[in-house]
């Protein structure tokens, strides 16, 4: 983390500015398939995302490091961790993925955050009265 | 902040599921697109299905607790200059009017002359012409916007190449101003969320700010432009009053005189003198 620390003359207060230094971004995604009964294991899930990266960005894109931190096989939701620099690449390849084994599919990106803690709740799922 | 809009949903059989899916993804306004190709024989200008007939109750937009707004839009695919008839009465039943020019001459005319809201950029084939700076900046000055649709890029990898190439080519001459991104989706699974589309805009050569505006505030200015198209200088607006109870009150005459807004005739005359 690169932080710019500026010390006040009096030496009492200290201002710390972090210039977007988060090394990773966390993405919460859900895979929607045309045929809801299709089962996908975590390995197949990651393989599918890698194939999407490869089709859009080639071998260099396929080498992009990302991790599947958590995968829910029933709902097909996953928590991905990716280098902040690779976020745009990963996200755009998820957007442009349109078919899985000759059936239509879509990735719904639910949440994106530089902090994992922010993904514990989703304000859009709150029931407002 | 302006709300998110998707101004192109195909008017296919699954339009109900498209509208529901768009509301779920967070789009506050969508437009159903009717395509009119005069080059094909025996084709008539389609008439839009009223929204009330389409759905009884419009779905609530996610996170907004108000129903989605649905508009109708007509796209005229032009391969000849006679295909677009200005002031045609059939065009008036649509909220938005778009053209898709296929030759450079028509593109030039669409940018500088035609009274339309949206110019569609071809995304399914390689562009047959270059975007010249003069017509593009003329269109930007007039408030006409360019539309890039992304669902072809999802369907096919060759189309994806053309979409990106044509979009990048457009951004070089318009510098990201007056561009909207829309889906042109036929199925609900071809729709993407507004933030996904914003991120996709980065791939097309838009900046962060322009990319977000392409799904929000530029779309809003299209709607306002479409409203002023029906008015005289954006001030006076005539409409047919359809109240059966009061017969005395005369409805505004639906003559040709009324079709052309007064402002269009006196464009050269100064407004204040």
HADDOCK unambig.tbl for C-alpha pairs under 7 A between the chains (distance, minus, plus):
assign (segid A and resid 88 and name CA) (segid B and resid 199 and name CA) 6.70 0.50 0.50
assign (segid A and resid 92 and name CA) (segid B and resid 199 and name CA) 6.40 0.50 0.50
assign (segid A and resid 92 and name CA) (segid B and resid 200 and name CA) 5.56 0.50 0.50
assign (segid A and resid 95 and name CA) (segid B and resid 196 and name CA) 6.25 0.50 0.50
assign (segid A and resid 96 and name CA) (segid B and resid 153 and name CA) 6.85 0.50 0.50
assign (segid A and resid 96 and name CA) (segid B and resid 154 and name CA) 4.98 0.50 0.50
assign (segid A and resid 97 and name CA) (segid B and resid 154 and name CA) 6.28 0.50 0.50
assign (segid A and resid 98 and name CA) (segid B and resid 154 and name CA) 5.20 0.50 0.50
assign (segid A and resid 98 and name CA) (segid B and resid 155 and name CA) 6.21 0.50 0.50
assign (segid A and resid 104 and name CA) (segid B and resid 189 and name CA) 6.72 0.50 0.50
assign (segid A and resid 105 and name CA) (segid B and resid 189 and name CA) 6.11 0.50 0.50
assign (segid A and resid 106 and name CA) (segid B and resid 189 and name CA) 5.62 0.50 0.50
assign (segid A and resid 124 and name CA) (segid B and resid 63 and name CA) 5.58 0.50 0.50
